Amino acid sequence: MLKNDDVLGTESKISEIEAIKHAIRNSKDKRMYRRYIVILHHLKGSSNKSIADALDLCQHTVGTYIRKYKKEGISGLNLKYSPGAPRMLTSVQEEELVEVVTTKTPDEVGFEPRKNWTIALIRQWVINTFDVKYSPRGMAEVLYRLDLSYTRRTYYTGKS
């Protein structure tokens, strides 16, 4: 025969599982969905290792999600600010990049036949100067973050 506390504990766990299932059904965010699935497996009695293996996650990550859930409930799983990857250039290097691109032409810094900066030239200058490699898109993101804009050259045949 079950004790009164066991029945209450079982009912509580069932209501938690139902709340997580409801959150899973209403989740449109893939990352939040994965967090809810971790908690669902935990509430159903799976070990952290088996959850990590099944969902291809690190055991530490699974443990972090479960700790947050136990401490703050479902709201503890909400995504906070994500800082992103660390910057590859220091702030001093970024300042030097802005200085060079805004005050000098490519031929003044070693790209002889060139007069206008392009992303490819800026990438090459960064590689030569700081030994840091960016993809073309990555370099464009850096320029955007540094509030530098550029235009693509357009060609025309002349006035008609």
C-alpha positions in Angstrom: 0.0 0.0 0.0 1.3 3.5 -0.9 1.7 6.1 1.7 0.1 9.5 1.4 3.5 11.2 0.7 4.3 8.7 -2.1 0.9 9.4 -3.8 1.5 13.2 -3.6 5.1 12.7 -4.9 3.8 10.6 -7.8 1.1 13.1 -8.6 3.6 16.0 -8.5 5.9 14.2 -10.9 3.0 13.5 -13.3 2.0 17.1 -13.3 5.7 18.1 -13.9 5.8 15.7 -16.8 2.6 17.1 -18.2 3.9 20.7 -17.9 7.1 19.7 -19.8 5.1 17.9 -22.5 3.0 21.0 -22.9 6.1 23.2 -23.2 7.5 20.7 -25.8 4.4 20.9 -27.9 4.4 24.7 -27.8 8.1 25.2 -28.4 9.2 26.6 -31.7 12.8 27.0 -30.7 15.0 24.0 -31.4 17.4 24.7 -28.5 14.5 25.0 -26.0 12.9 21.9 -27.4 16.1 20.0 -26.7 16.3 21.3 -23.1 12.7 20.3 -22.5 13.4 16.8 -23.9 16.4 16.5 -21.4 14.1 17.3 -18.5 11.4 15.0 -19.7 13.9 12.1 -19.8 15.2 13.1 -16.4 11.7 13.1 -14.9 11.0 9.7 -16.4 14.0 8.3 -14.5 16.8 8.2 -17.1 20.4 8.8 -16.0 22.3 11.8 -17.1 24.7 9.6 -19.0 21.9 7.8 -20.9 20.3 11.2 -21.7 23.6 12.6 -22.9 24.2 9.6 -25.1 20.7 9.5 -26.6 20.6 13.2 -27.4 24.3 13.5 -28.4 25.0 16.0 -25.6 27.8 16.4 -23.1 26.9 15.0 -19.6 27.9 18.3 -18.1 25.3 20.1 -20.3 22.6 17.6 -19.2 23.5 18.2 -15.6 23.4 22.0 -16.1 19.9 21.8 -17.6 18.7 19.6 -14.7 20.2 21.8 -12.0 18.6 24.9 -13.6 15.3 23.1 -13.8 15.4 22.0 -10.2 16.4 25.4 -9.0 14.1 27.6 -11.1 11.6 25.3 -12.7 10.7 25.6 -16.4 11.6 29.3 -16.5 15.2 28.4 -15.5 15.6 26.7 -18.9 15.0 29.9 -20.8 17.8 31.0 -23.0 19.8 34.0 -21.7 22.1 36.2 -23.6 24.6 34.2 -25.7 27.9 36.0 -25.9 29.0 34.3 -29.1 32.5 33.3 -30.0 35.5 35.3 -28.7 36.8 37.9 -31.0 39.9 37.0 -33.0 41.3 40.6 -33.0 41.9 42.6 -29.9 40.3 46.0 -29.5 43.7 47.6 -30.2 44.1 45.6 -33.4 40.5 46.6 -34.4 41.3 50.3 -33.8 44.4 49.9 -36.0 42.3 48.2 -38.7 39.8 51.1 -38.7 42.7 53.6 -38.8 44.4 52.0 -41.8 41.2 51.4 -43.8 39.9 54.9 -43.2 43.1 56.9 -43.6 45.3 55.0 -46.1 44.9 53.5 -49.5 45.9 49.9 -50.2 49.0 51.0 -52.2 50.3 52.9 -49.1 50.3 49.7 -47.1 51.9 47.4 -49.6 49.2 46.5 -52.2 50.9 48.4 -55.0 48.5 48.6 -58.0 45.4 49.0 -55.8 43.7 52.2 -54.8 40.4 51.0 -53.3 39.9 48.7 -50.3 38.0 45.5 -50.8 37.1 42.8 -48.4 39.7 40.5 -50.0 42.4 43.2 -49.6 41.4 43.9 -46.0 41.5 40.2 -45.2 45.0 40.0 -46.7 46.2 43.0 -44.7 44.8 41.5 -41.5 46.6 38.2 -42.3 49.9 40.0 -43.1 49.7 42.3 -40.1 48.1 40.3 -37.3 48.4 36.7 -38.6 44.6 36.2 -38.1 42.6 34.5 -40.8 39.0 35.4 -41.5 36.6 34.1 -44.1 35.2 36.7 -46.5 31.9 36.7 -44.7 33.6 36.9 -41.3 35.7 39.9 -42.5 32.5 41.5 -43.7 30.9 41.0 -40.2 34.0 42.6 -38.5 33.7 45.6 -40.8 30.0 45.8 -40.0 30.6 45.6 -36.3 33.3 48.3 -36.6 30.7 50.5 -38.4 32.7 50.5 -41.6 30.6 50.4 -44.8 31.6 49.6 -48.3 30.0 49.7 -51.7 30.5 47.4 -54.6 31.9 49.0 -57.7 29.4 49.4 -60.5 30.3 49.7 -64.1 28.6 51.7 -66.8 29.5 52.4 -70.4 29.1 56.1 -70.1 26.5 58.7 -70.8 24.3 58.2 -73.9 
